[in-house]
Amino acid sequence: MTRVHAATASREYDVLVGRDCLGELGGALWSRAPGGQVVVCCDNHVAPLYLEQARAGLLTAGYTVSHVVVPAGEHQKSLARAEELYGVLYDRGVRRSDTLLALGGGVIGDLVGHVAATFQRGVRLAQVPTTLLAQVDAAIGGKVAVDFRAGKNYVGTFYQPWLVFADLKTLDTLPERELRSGAAEVAKYALLCGGEMLERVERLAVTALAAGRVSQELVAGCVRYKLVVVAEDEREETGRRAVLNLGHTVGHAIEAATGFSRFSHGEAVALGLRAVLWLSRRLCGLPAAQEARGLALLDGLGLPSKLKGVAADDIVAHTRRDKKVGRDGVVYVLLDALGAPRPDVRVPPELELEVSRWLTAP
């Protein structure tokens, strides 16, 4: 397995990345958070695939193990569902020395992380991501939250896990759409890093995206980049962590404008990355050839290129509710060049509307 060490002000932990290694989960967790009970939380899609394997390894390691299964979908990432999980933990006598384990994708990771951070002011948390999006991004870095009204991740905090354990074999059971959704976050890191990471993702796109072609090196590379940024700005206080929002301002607006139902998070972010490339050429001097290279990368990964059935005005209205909005406008992360992000760019309202019209044009 590949080990990437996370060192933050609040906690140090390991991110372990391997293939066909879920049976080792119990031992890996015990070495970092021994004893007590583990409550495994997953959704009804993941449960029939991986719950018993995860439980068996945890039991063998010596834990008392129980589980809770929730319905799948973004709408589960709510205060109501969090309150239900608080009740489960209360009834099972979970203490701060016990562990809440998130087995699943980004929705489960965010929801369970939020609950772990707030129940009794913090119980142990383990993230076991089973989607590409969660393995390279959502499970890493300690951001945990639920949605509120039309606001994506509006209620939450920063809470680092005791362990992140990623088994790439779980990607083999992902629907193609979900795999491509994760590829959008991989593309984000390629645009942020440039260089070898960009070339590696371009090769993945050229050879046709498939679960078996996602390597430990690719996932670990995304994780390393994010952890370096997080170590410098764990709680989004210095502005350094803002670069990780590349593509997310428009992406979150698209999700909200479509009721969190038409597009997966990754699909929305992919459209947001297209907006970033378009805006970067006009506001940051990104060379046209690099804009074209970035767009070609997204095309090669099979990510959506147009936003149909949504009014440009609706997208702009939702960017104005973004958590990163300031007194003088919405803050974007753009690119001076591929591999050279520029945070804290105020985009004029007329350009926001123009890029939204570009995305929604037939």
C-alpha positions, 0 to 999 in steps of 0.5 A, a space after each residue: 500500500 502507498 502511505 501518505 502522511 497528513 500533518 495538520 495543526 489539529 491531528 496527524 494521520 495516514 492516508 493509505 491507498 492500495 488495491 484489494 486491501 479492504 480486509 486489512 482495514 481492521 488492523 490498520 485502524 487498530 494501530 491508530 485508534 485501538 479499542 472500543 466500538 466501531 459504528 460503520 455508516 454506509 448507504 444502501 448501494 454500498 452496503 451489499 458490496 462492502 459492508 460485510 467485508 469491512 465488518 469482518 476485518 474490524 471484528 477480527 481486529 478486536 472491535 465491537 462492531 455495529 452498522 447503520 445504513 442510510 438511503 443513497 443520494 445528496 439529499 441525505 446530507 442534511 441536518 435531519 439525517 444528522 439528527 437521526 444518526 445522533 440518535 443512533 449513536 446515543 442509543 448505542 452508548 457511543 463515547 468519544 473513544 469509539 469510532 464512527 467509520 464512513 464507508 462510501 462516497 462523498 455524501 457519506 463521508 461529509 455526513 458522517 464526518 459532520 456527525 463525528 465532529 459534533 457528537 459529544 464534541 468529537 468522536 473518532 472518525 475513520 474515512 473509507 472512501 469507495 468512490 474516486 471522487 472521495 478517494 482523491 478529494 472528499 475524504 481528504 483534508 477534514 472538511 465535513 458538512 451537510 447542505 442547508 436549503 440551497 446551500 452546498 456544505 453550508 453547515 459544518 466544520 473542520 475535523 480531521 480523521 484518525 485514518 483514511 483507507 482507500 481500496 482502489 478495487 472498490 472502483 471496479 463496482 462504480 457505475 461509469 457515470 460515478 467514475 467520470 464524476 470522480 475524474 472531474 476532481 482528478 482533472 482539477 488536480 491536473 490543472 492545479 499541478 500541471 507538469 507530470 500530474 497533468 501529463 498522467 491524467 492526459 494519458 488516462 484520458 487518451 487510453 479511455 477512463 476505466 477503473 482498472 487504469 486508475 493507479 495508486 500513484 495517480 490517487 496518491 498524487 492528488 492526495 499529496 497535493 491536497 494535504 500540502 495545501 491543507 497543512 498550510 491552511 487547515 481551516 481556510 484562514 489564510 486563503 491558501 486552501 482556496 485553490 482547492 475550490 477550483 471549478 467549485 464556485 460555478 459547480 456548486 451553483 449548477 448543483 443548487 440551480 438544478 436541485 442537486 438532482 440533475 448533475 452529480 457533484 463531479 459533473 457540475 465541477 467539470 462544467 465549473 472547470 470549463 468556466 474557469 478556463 474560459 474566465 482565466 483566458 480573459 482575466 488572467 492571460 491564460 494562453 489560448 493553447 492552454 485553455 484548449 489543452 484543458 478543455 481537451 482534457 475534460 473532453 477526453 475524460 468524457 465529462 459534460 461540456 454544456 449545461 442544458 435546460 438551465 437559465 444563465 441568470 439562475 447560475 449567477 443568482 446561485 453564485 451570489 449565495 456562495 460561501 466565498 462571496 465578499 462585499 465586492 463580489 464572488 471570489 473565484 480561483 482562476 489560472 495564470 497558466 496550467 499549474 499556476 492557480 491564482 486565488 482571490 479573483 473578483 469576477 465582474 458580474 457581466 463576465 459571470 453572466 457571459 460565461 454562464 451563457 457560454 455554458 448554457 448555449 446550444 
